[in-house]
Amino acid sequence: MFTGTVTFVSGKGWFFAERDDDSSAIFVHQNEVENNRYLKINDRISFDVAPSTKNPGKTMAVNVKYVSHLISRQISGKAAL
């Protein structure tokens, strides 16, 4: 199981997340999210990786589970986690 952070929300039921292991982007579809939860920017997720069903040679997140929400705050003009 991998972990990552949601970085893009389409508003149409698909998302992109940045993987913690290699900082690459991975596609997430709403149908793969546990309890059909709607994800938001900075949500932490865990997931498995599988071949994309629509794009041969690409991967996508499956069995996606919401873990927590990452809260960032501004300190001296810089984002701090």
C-alpha positions in Angstrom: 0.0 0.0 0.0 1.3 3.5 -0.9 0.5 6.9 0.5 0.2 10.4 -1.0 -1.5 13.8 -0.9 -4.2 15.0 -3.2 -2.9 17.9 -5.3 -5.6 18.4 -7.9 -9.4 18.1 -7.8 -11.2 18.2 -11.1 -14.8 18.7 -9.8 -15.8 15.9 -12.3 -14.9 12.9 -10.1 -11.2 12.5 -10.7 -8.1 13.7 -8.9 -4.3 13.7 -9.0 -2.2 12.9 -5.9 1.5 13.2 -5.3 3.0 9.9 -4.1 5.1 10.0 -1.0 7.6 7.4 -2.2 8.8 9.1 -5.4 6.8 12.4 -5.7 5.3 11.4 -9.0 1.6 12.2 -9.8 -0.9 9.4 -9.8 -4.5 9.4 -11.2 -7.4 8.8 -8.8 -11.0 8.2 -9.9 -13.9 8.8 -7.5 -15.1 5.2 -8.0 -11.9 3.9 -6.4 -12.3 5.9 -3.2 -13.7 4.0 -0.2 -17.3 5.0 0.7 -17.3 7.2 -2.4 -15.8 10.0 -0.3 -15.1 13.2 -2.2 -11.5 14.1 -1.8 -10.1 17.7 -1.3 -6.7 19.3 -1.9 -4.2 18.3 0.8 -6.2 15.1 1.8 -3.8 12.3 2.8 -4.7 9.0 1.1 -3.5 5.4 1.0 -3.9 3.3 -2.1 -2.7 0.4 -4.3 -1.4 0.9 -7.8 -2.8 -0.8 -10.8 -2.6 -0.5 -14.6 -4.9 2.3 -16.0 -8.1 1.0 -17.4 -8.2 3.8 -20.1 -4.5 4.6 -20.8 -2.3 1.6 -21.6 1.2 1.9 -20.1 0.0 4.3 -17.3 -1.0 3.5 -13.7 -3.8 4.6 -11.4 -4.7 4.5 -7.8 -7.1 1.8 -6.7 -8.5 0.8 -3.2 -8.1 4.4 -2.2 -8.7 5.2 1.5 -8.9 8.6 3.2 -6.2 8.9 5.9 -6.3 12.6 7.1 -6.2 16.2 6.0 -2.8 17.9 5.8 -3.1 21.4 7.3 -0.5 23.9 6.2 -0.1 27.4 7.8 1.7 30.6 6.8 4.8 31.6 8.9 6.7 34.6 7.8 5.3 34.4 4.3 6.4 30.8 3.8 4.2 27.7 4.0 5.0 25.5 7.0 3.7 22.0 7.5 
